[in-house]
Amino acid sequence: MPVLPVIDKFSGERIGDVPIASEQDVDAAVRDAERAFSAWSETPAHARALVLRRAAEMIDARRDALATTIAREAGKAWKHAMGEVARSVETFTFAAEETKRIHGETVPMDASASGEGRIGFYLRMPMGVVAAITPFNFPLNLVAHKVAPALGAGNTLVLKPAEETPLTAVGLAEILADAGLPDGVLRVVHGDGPTTGEALVRHPVPAKISFTGSPPVGRLITSLAGLKRVTLELGNNSGTIVEPDADLDAAIPRTVMSAFANAGQICISLQRLYVHEAIAEPFLREFVRQTEALKVGNPLDRDCDVGPLISDEAADRAERWIHEAVAEGARLVTGGRREGRLIWPTVLTDTRPEMRVMCQEAFAPLVSIVFYRDFDDALRLVGDSPYGLQAGVYTRDLRKALSAVRRLDVGGLMVNDTSIFRVDHMPYGGNRMSGIGREGVRFAMEEMTNIRMVVIKP
C-alpha cells in the first residue's frame, strides 16, 4: 500500500508514515461507519457522554506527547501546541456535557385552527454518517470540533485529516478507542484532497460534510456534495481597530500575539490592523519592539514564539507577497527575513486595500498597520473585504462598539480584543466568503442532527 510520509516541519526529518486511502478504502471506511450507526445512535446519551469524558481525561494525561506531535508535524510553537491540547480537553468536555442536553421543544399546535386538539413536539435525531475534512493548522482541536459533536449527537464519522498533519488525528482515534468508542464508529482515512477527499465528499452515504479550509475547495465541495448538509469554515483576512481610548498596555501585546501566533496560520489571525493616527507613533514603535523580541526557530524549544510555515510552498508564497507589497509601495518596517520555512514576523505600513497582503488571506506571519483618522472610515475599511469571519475593536466608547456590532458583517465581533479570540463553546463561523454554518460544540451538534416533528391526535 502506498504511504504518505510525515515530515518534521522544522528539521525536515521524516517522523512517520500513514497509508494513502484509495477510493475503495474510502468506501470501506464509510460502509463500516454506516454499519456502526444503528447501535451507536441507540446508545444512551449518558453512555456516549462517558466515552467523550474519558477521551478528554486521556487527552489531558497525554498532553506532552500530543503537543510534541503537533509541534513537529505542524511546526507549531510548543507553548501554542500545549494550548491547543488544553483547548481540546475543553472541547471534548463540552461535548460530553452537551450530549446529555440534546433536546427538542413542544410546538403549540392550537396556534392554528386546524391544529386544535393535537399535541406537537420535535426531537433532534442523529443524521447518520458524517464526513469531516480538517486542516493542518489545528490538527487536534479542529479535529475535535468535528469528531466530538458528531459522536455526541449519535452520528458515526469518517475523518480525513490534512495530509501534512495526520499523526495527531491518528493519536486521537487511538484515545477514543481506549475510551471505549465501539469499532467502526470512527474511521480515519488519509490522502490528498483530489483523491481521498473527493471520494469521501462524492460518496452517497454520508449525510453531512463538515470542512475547514480554503474558499476554492469549499466551492468545489458544494458542487460535489449533492443533497448533503454542508458546514464550511473558509477563512478570513481579519481586521481589528484600535481607538485612542484603548488600553494600549493590553492591546499592543495582544495584537502582536494575534498577528504571529502559529506563524499567522490561523483563520482568525490578525492581518489588518487599523490604528488611530493620534496614537500611531507610540503604538507602532512599541508594536515593532515587541515583534522583534519574538523568538523564531525550533517549535520544540519551550521559549519559541514563531515556528516554520507548513511547507516550502507556503513560505514561497509569503515571501513573494511581502516583496510584491514593497514593490507596490508598502514600507517594510520589520521582518521579511526568510530561512527555509521560517519567515520572521513582518510588519508593513503604507499598504493599500487592493494589495494581496490586504485583500486576500495571507496565512503567514505578516500584518499591515493602517493609520486612520475617523472611526467610521475604519469600520468601512474593515468591512471592505469579501470575508466575514471575525473582527475586533478596541474602544471604551460603548456607542462606537455598538456601531461596529451593527455595521460589520462578520460572524463574531470581539470588543476590546482582536479577531483571534475564540472559546470552544461559542458559535463560530463566518458570513459571505468565510463560510456556511456554525461550529462550537452545541451549535455543531444542532447542524449534525435532523429535526423530527411529531404530531399526536389523541
Summary of the structure (lengths in Angstrom):
residues: 458
radius of gyration: 23.0
end to end distance: 60.4
largest distance: 76.4
contacts: 1694
relative contact order: 0.14
helix: 44%
strand: 22%
